[in-house]
Each structure stands twice: as C-alpha cells, then as structure tokens.
Amino acid sequence: MCWRRGRRWPVGRPGPETRIEREMGYSMAEFARALPAAMRDWPVKGGPVTGGDGRWVVRDGEGGEIATIEAMPLPDRLVAALRLPVLRVTIDLRRAATAPEFLRRFERGLHRGGG
C-alpha cells in the first residue's frame, strides 16, 4: 500500500516508478534533519536548495536508487493562535522491490503523534 495525503491509497504493487504526494507539518529544516534518521542505514544525499525547495535521493547499501524526494514549502496553516509550517512532499519510488520497506521507514520515522 502507498500513502497519499495521510490516507492509505491502495495499489496492488508499486510499478517501476510510483509517485506519492503528501502535505506534511514540517519546516524544511525539521524535515532535512528527520529524513536521514528515518532511512537508517540507507544513505540520503541532498537537502534544501536555494529558493526554499529541497531535493533528496535515497539509495540502498549497494548504491541503487530507491527514491527521490522533493519538498516545497507551502503557506503556514493557521489554527486559532497556532501557526504550523507545511511542506508538499513528492516521493518518486524507483523500484517496486524496495517500495514497501521505504514506505515503512518513511511513515515510522516521520510520524508525528499527539497525546
């Protein structure tokens, strides 16, 4: 399964390339810090670039490309007196074999919960 905008999005198996778009409550700096930790032993290259957008490439231990991730800041969300940063995150999955593990790591590593 893949996720789109916080909801489960059923697909049989991701194809050779599957695109997922989400809006996430992160600033660019927070996302850049959290992503490498979420991927654990998979190297993550890239980061925020001039103009505010960010681009990362996630590779497996052998150097094969697993996914590319692009993030673009959106206007902050205002909830009463709260101002929440928002990013539009686009994930391009490159290989069906590693897609489920990538999505598991991404969801667990970047999940924000409340109490």
C-alpha positions in Angstrom: 0.0 0.0 0.0 1.1 3.6 -0.6 0.0 6.7 1.3 -1.4 9.9 -0.2 -2.2 12.9 1.9 -2.3 10.9 5.1 -4.7 8.3 3.8 -4.0 4.7 2.7 -4.0 4.6 -1.0 -4.4 1.0 -2.2 -2.3 -0.1 -5.1 -1.5 -3.7 -5.9 2.2 -3.3 -6.2 4.1 -0.2 -7.0 5.2 -0.1 -10.6 8.8 0.7 -11.6 8.0 4.3 -10.7 5.3 5.3 -8.4 4.7 8.9 -7.3 3.2 9.8 -3.9 2.3 13.4 -2.9 1.7 14.4 0.7 1.3 17.6 2.8 3.3 17.3 6.0 3.5 19.5 9.1 7.3 20.1 9.0 9.5 23.0 8.3 12.2 22.4 5.7 14.9 22.3 8.4 13.0 19.8 10.5 12.3 17.6 7.5 16.0 17.7 6.5 17.0 16.5 10.0 14.4 13.8 10.3 14.7 12.2 6.9 18.2 10.6 7.2 17.3 9.3 10.7 14.2 7.7 9.2 16.1 5.9 6.5 18.6 4.4 9.0 21.3 2.5 7.0 20.2 3.8 3.6 22.3 6.8 2.5 20.4 10.1 1.9 22.0 12.7 -0.3 20.8 16.2 -1.0 18.9 18.8 1.0 17.4 22.3 0.9 18.5 24.3 -2.2 18.4 28.0 -3.0 14.8 29.2 -3.3 13.5 27.2 -0.4 12.8 23.8 -2.1 14.6 20.6 -1.2 15.6 17.5 -3.1 17.0 14.2 -1.7 18.0 10.9 -3.2 17.7 7.7 -1.1 20.0 4.8 -2.1 20.4 1.3 -0.8 23.6 0.0 0.6 24.8 -1.1 -2.9 24.2 2.4 -4.4 21.0 1.6 -6.2 18.5 4.5 -6.2 15.4 3.7 -4.1 13.5 7.0 -4.2 13.8 10.7 -4.9 12.1 13.1 -2.6 11.2 16.7 -3.3 9.8 19.1 -0.7 8.3 22.6 -1.3 7.2 24.9 1.4 3.5 25.9 1.4 1.9 28.8 3.3 1.7 28.2 7.0 -1.6 26.8 8.4 -3.3 28.9 11.0 -5.3 27.2 13.7 -6.5 29.7 16.3 -3.3 31.2 17.6 -1.1 28.4 16.2 1.0 28.8 13.0 2.0 25.4 11.6 4.6 25.0 8.8 3.5 22.9 5.8 5.6 21.1 3.2 4.4 19.5 0.0 6.4 16.3 -0.3 6.6 14.4 -3.5 8.2 10.9 -3.4 9.2 9.1 -6.6 9.7 5.4 -5.8 12.2 3.9 -8.3 12.0 0.1 -7.5 9.0 -1.9 -6.6 11.1 -4.4 -4.6 12.2 -1.8 -2.0 9.0 0.3 -2.0 7.2 -1.4 0.9 10.3 -1.1 3.1 10.9 2.5 2.1 7.3 3.4 2.9 7.5 1.7 6.3 10.7 3.6 7.2 9.3 6.9 6.0 6.0 6.5 7.9 7.6 5.4 11.1 10.4 7.9 11.0 8.4 10.9 10.1 5.2 10.2 12.0 4.0 12.9 14.3 1.6 12.0 17.1 -0.1 13.8 19.8 -1.4 13.0 23.1 
